[in-house]
Amino acid sequence: MALLRRPDVVEATEAVLCRAQISLPGWVVRLIENALRRERNEIARYHLEAILNNIRIAESDARPVCQDTGLPVFRVEIGERCSLDFDLWEAIAEGVRMATGKGMLRPNVVDPLSRSNTGDNTGPGMPCLIVDHVTGESLRITAFPKGAGSENMSFLGMLNPADDPFEYILKNLAERVSNACPPVFVGIGMGGTFDQAAALAKRAIMGVPGESEEELLLLERINGLGIGPMGLGGDTTALGVRIERAFCHTASLPVAVNLQCWANRRATARVTEDGWSIE
């Protein structure tokens, strides 16, 4: 068994959260660059160029790419041969508090009723951990800071099995997506139960865009809405679609959609018994 150390998990958490704030993955930047090359609308081209310039400045100056530094959401993959003698959630929470103290995260976490701000981006349920058990002797921590603009425009419906889920998705996106800082990424969860559908949508948005026939056709139809960057018109409303599925009851069809804006922030570190490193 590989015995992992708490300080390594804390430091890795702080590092990936800070890294995710200032630098987008290369594949995200390439999708935006490709969209700019295809875009025919002059106003849309202006906004895509501004987005790319913003990304370059954030990375060169080590500043957050967006003023909404998001909620602390993490995917944690724990190897089956890992041994932990500490509270994993609390170790990650400490890393969040450290990153917040550095000024890389705006204090965003509040009580849902009193709206009292905790001041350090932690509290009951925060950070949000999505945990997977995998093979191996290491632990991978992926920071996925989630801003409110896109999260607020997400939705879930318990459809009739006779309903067309793609029509439901398009109808709701047409009404919501302009408020989610497009161009967006669209994560879709289909099937399971009420709560499973939402979890599938979150997992979908954490992945890279899919290339199945349904995903590519839906992406084309979303871009055909003409909503465009920042909702001001254009050919590029979405940059990618990913669908995750689970079998469901014969009498139900849960469909959840989780949106992510163009600032699709993420960074991953691997923790082993020898220490940690950013991937």
Secondary structure, 3 states (H helix, E strand, C coil): CEECCHHHHHHHHHHHHHHHHHCCCHHHHHHHHHHHHHCCCHHHHHHHHHHHHHHHHHHHHCCCCCCCCCECEEEEEEECCEECCCCHHHHHHHHHHHHHHCCCCCCCCECCCCCCECCCCCECCECEEEEEEECCCCEEEEECCECHHHHCCCEEEEECCCCCHHHHHHHHHHHHHHHCCCCEEEEEEEECCHHHHHHHHHHHHHCCCCCCHHHHHHHHHHHCCCCCHHHCCCCCCEEEEEEEEECCCCCCEEEEEEEECCCCCCEEEEEECCEEEEC
